[in-house]
Amino acid sequence: MSTQRLTETVSQAPQGVGVSAPRPDAVLKVTGEFAYASDLWLEGMVWGATLRSPHASAWIRAIDVGPALAIPGVRTVLTHEDVPGEKFYGLDVKDQPVLAIDQVRYQGEPVALVAADHPETARRAAAAIVVEYEPRAAVTDPRESRDFVRYQPVRTGDTFEAEVVVTGEYEVGMQDQAFLGPESGLAVPAEDGGVDLYIATQWLHVDRDQLAPCLGLPPDKVRLTLSGVGGAFGAREDLSMQVHACMLALRLDRPVKISYGREESFFGHVHRHPARMRYEHGATRDGRLVYVKADILLDGGAYCSSSPAVVGNAASLGAGPYEVPNVRVDATGVYTNNPPCGAMRGFGAVQACYAYESQMDRLAEACGLSPVEIRVRNAVSQGSSLITGQVIDSPAPLADMLRDLADFPLPAPAGQDLRALPGGVSQTTHGEQVRRGVGYGVGIKNICFSEGFDDYSTARVRAELVGGEPHVTVHTAAAEVGQGLVTIQAQIARTELGVERVTVATADTSVGSAGSSSASRQSYVTGGAVKAACEAVRERFGGMPAREALEKLGPIEETREYRHRPTYPMHPDTGQGHSHTQLALCVHRAVVDVDVELGLVKVVELAAVQDVGRILNPQALEGQIHGGSAQGLGLALMEEIQVRDGVVLNPSFTDYLIPTILDMPPMTLKILENPDPAAPYGLRGAGEPPTLSSTPAIAAAVRAATGLRLTRVPIRPEDIALVHNGEGSHGRRA
């Protein structure tokens, strides 16, 4: 078994805040030596496997585990009767069973567990379990559900008449986080009757706090250590195989590893909420917004997960970063028998952004204005109020960002190089029916947890002499999920303590909680905690250089918690309230070439302007903007989990398509630094905003090229080609 303590490479150049310090895990990952959770190994371990329901909704009448136990090499089979503690868990609501009890509510729900000497034996034994199901009608259309997760209205103003009115109905499909490292972990029983779990996750302490009651153990006997994480994007906030591996390990008193394959991963984690939205915008003839009405319906699937927060974000940010005095927004999340949905990059704000930006383009056309001008005229700025009444109290130069974006030069025409045309070298076209389009998108995203959540992080910093040289160890429970957090923690320690040799210890639950690696919050909150702990160590230096202080005083260790300023729940009837601690803006321009006859789209260029408050690591920041834009491109053009009657039709990377390097265009970036005075170093979380604005920008560009309304993402080839050829209606001409 391998865990990693990541030590930054010491160089002659300063590697503190503001420079592109190298990632300590970069070489290991590039060379294939980095140990991911799926690489975990311990002598004597056995393998776990999960039996999952084939039905979206059914009663369980009987379970016969005898055929599985009869297979040589099988160690044990567990059902809900073997859960040692509480039988339900959940992020916000404990509504999800550890193993199905008397019914299943979605296809893929865990029903039984097997442990065996070989992974193939475990999978074969799981398939041999006989379950008697009584299928029942599944609720798969969210419009037919009467079981609400959360309803959140936003109300302000009383004028809902205007000179210019545009309406539209929009739909966002179910997107998968599509991380490359499927769920995996290793549970090891401990001598004290507890369990040690080595796991790829986003939130060690909330995992522990859900696990311990289900295992019938106190929290201090459930210890978690972060293993190598192959991407997350929200899908690792919820439990997957954690409790299952621990149950098997405790039953057998030996290490148990569970590692999902790609297909099982699609069933083992939550997805982005599909959305159906109806919007109405009213404006003056010169394009000033008078009112916005919106009805946002989010399909939460079978269990609650983080749906309440997703609904809150969709509601509070439902009109976008625009000044609008009169608002009537209704955001609703419902339960269905579709796969559970929860956190995914930009959660809640992504779905609303696609709709309100599509509306802004329609409004621009109705008022005879350009897409940029309509947005400039209505853009928020510092001092503006959101639709919740919250005042933006830090820089928000949206109008200037839009003007900067519009000033970027446009890419040259494609010419006849097949590699530059839709379809590429497959030679599906030589450009005869290719049309170019340009589109814009604007997004606003809350940073950190909102609505009164006690959002904090803990950092322990130790300074000592090692080999006669000052050395600093930073220890937090913050999950490095690929975003570069380990690098940032070391950069902060170097900046605050003036010590180049810094080690970031493996994240685990032996130090206080750092919260989740989500909501673009870790640089803000864990960065703030590391900064505070380092300041406490520096104070004990007494003004001396580090070496001199440590020679005199010996090792110095300090632990600090950091909390951002308080937030408050949205009012249940009006949605008013200071619900967010920080807001971030990103704007995109997309240039696309579309073969209107074949329906093929090539994104020629993406340009983006983003205000990040303060750049901590330029190269890592650019990577976040590129990565967020890539996921936005995927949602715009190709990514969708196809679900029919509650059954997933494409649980593989053969049929669930994600952008590759050949799909991503060149990007032009302008990164602004307008510090937020309330944040550490003035930084502004940066990982999520590009995911919002890239999708509507690409959709707008495709509309501009085709003349079609295109009210749903992802846009499929048939949405363009069939309408162009007079065979379909979904795209509808403008």
Steps between C-alpha positions, in 0.01 A plus 500: 500500500626846416422847631684808387659794675551751227811715533548802280820507297739757643638740240706816506202709384238600757199269484249698701157643423466651153737280301451179304657273757529143367254237621670245725288220352555600138795276413348200680175539308666551163726197546222278634661460844234689695297270723127546442239336720460222243870415554458428872622158612550327833615148572207272577233728363188368331277664242151636537228522237149645499176356368286780357135522404409465132171683566428870547218422743406168658411322821749243627311184596792264573880471481677164474877530561557122501618471137764767563629340821536168318764641263858408606698801618198695627557621856167659588179649363326791676151651467320779686450262792876505557535879533646534853362848572262749342369383166478842333745778418509819294671836457205718602226248571553141618275349234737264317520137619840338543347202320147483365254377763155428357513699177726658240453854374742519207682276258837421653399525866723273716318190624770263629878474549745220436861452610722246326864412448501631142311793348353288220380246755334778697325637190388152393365429847310829508335406172402161649291654779130443428274796571125479457382841382147623447541787252269798535432814300791741516468877522754620245351829376580768758188691396291211633675477837321632807786418734704819549860521618479878527292784366662845509328811367665840449275803503579867460314787338145508366525612137467224243408688187748633245534641149699200378430148623676176402420152629674168462502144624838336551633160595833375631584131480656280769876548494753269666813618679690241293812494712762259370565317828194292600401464865741288702615453857653261752353434846729354767365374836690638799603339830276738696191368324489796263588529135750693289372598157731614219272672255472735203249759616426872512412532868668274753314615810149490356575149373606402851194659655271302270697176534532478877125476585447239227788293633383538861831660594600830663658747256847465656505132400435578134819648357528617139810573298486658156627282218587619151193656340451473125262795466180583685297805381237441771434129453715397798311716751254215559586155631543224244686188612632637832251343738487177298875441519503577872210262570677216321834572669345503847302182431806310374762670718723542198569774241241539226544692177217614275577652163228585251527451127385773264145372461449461874639849554211643301262334748715564807497880511266793457472706181412855398130575544307508174289814480186627332465877511252757380611865492336831419703821471348845475697809401472855374541560129862602555574168670484582872366207701170564674420152628594133488267209563646151521375153582794263558432128549792278603486120497671382818455131431442239768671659802565844646879531478587871464183591312390763758819700435462456125146638517619791714771591248262474204254729677738764634699525175203430273499838324876520453736792564255763383321787670130418494255669741209258475543127536280197537715185506381156607763229535391147587687175548304177493554131567460253213610143427780626278866473611579718803634846417716722716809714476672571174724793415287815508204313648166673453656811348593316179144405415359847567784667310419316179140621517551863601782548249286353222235752602746791489582410139130494413452833673793652311340395171160638603653835600728526197817488711814291482542210746781693669311830526189347659719347768704817557185707550375266773827389658544502875789684659627557851207632700237323290245273665432142403140388468524382862576851617863414573729791413815422303760655730818420307617583146273368224615669176268303272444773241875548456551124478246481217664787313840334538357176364342670200832665417685169461583437132294231331669188361567478128261306272555124496600469136513154346724322752290196596646501851340840558153406374210326679559126476875547463699252295203265470433714191130527567504849354716725289332811630205521260238536774717642778380815671684700767336637815609712794332494841543645848432369848516653848487312827492583871587236762496500878830405663517290819201354679198721544177552693639489852714187466784498755769507233850470641834326463774395739876508444789378712841647417827377652838666454821323602860452402570198280864442419572845635260668257156646576222270388122548513229234499144599414225260601134544405212268414442679170465264204735546207279388214720625217442873543847575639411561864814329628708746302308802629534393864878480460512836320312666785738350759802628306351845469405533865806337658777568251597130503553323168491140625134414547325163524126462470395196704246251375147616578322294765254528788769531769482876446184711514258523209583697188157464345444386146712555193206657323330838457837646390569542873827332592743777401276740691428301815789254532733762357372733772559235766856429383570873488366547854700207640816625329444848643476347846828314447665815365386695804679251719816559297503835681633689202802271462586316177354150494832319552597715795158467663490123460854460632400695809144373557495157339202376294199731485151372419174691471147399399240747380145496368388747235141600428376734232255771597152377590224427251128460562222275370278632225159606627266206430231722343693783333850357451648820642817489705880522503539136399845504336842601631661567162399518134711444190451603137620349175411595142556292187496556128469192281571473130364190326484353153187294432430269209129574488430207269669237718445666837869489590645775720862600545585751771765712332590719796400576856598833652442579866540787744486415869560701815679286760576766762861392540698244302665246730647272230463624139549167326264311731241776461515481121456126527185549706353738242586262216357203690178676594457615141549144377221370724279783380577403140408142582163606639436721198571243231547140608466396864175345618404194700215352300225378733184330375235388749760535774754276322842635404570419135862612465711418809835497317746734338413336170154651508534779756724741314733749665720758327849390409798715414382492138167657600648781708585812301775753567406731787568869543493609865505831681522460875418799718612560857254715693554386859209409726583674830318231701704208361850372578744675264191651335450179302178397330419132443557419134428137420127510428410826319644392161266202499200731514568747221664269246184294437265787406773669296545188286125449469459864394772461238328192355172691488674786321643259242177309438218745565334239723355557846672195656350511849661185641854393587682296402432600140497183292583472130140409421378820669678687222507265202140377507360851524734625228383219276131553588464178701477615862358762731705500820740767386229735367609792293517837670 
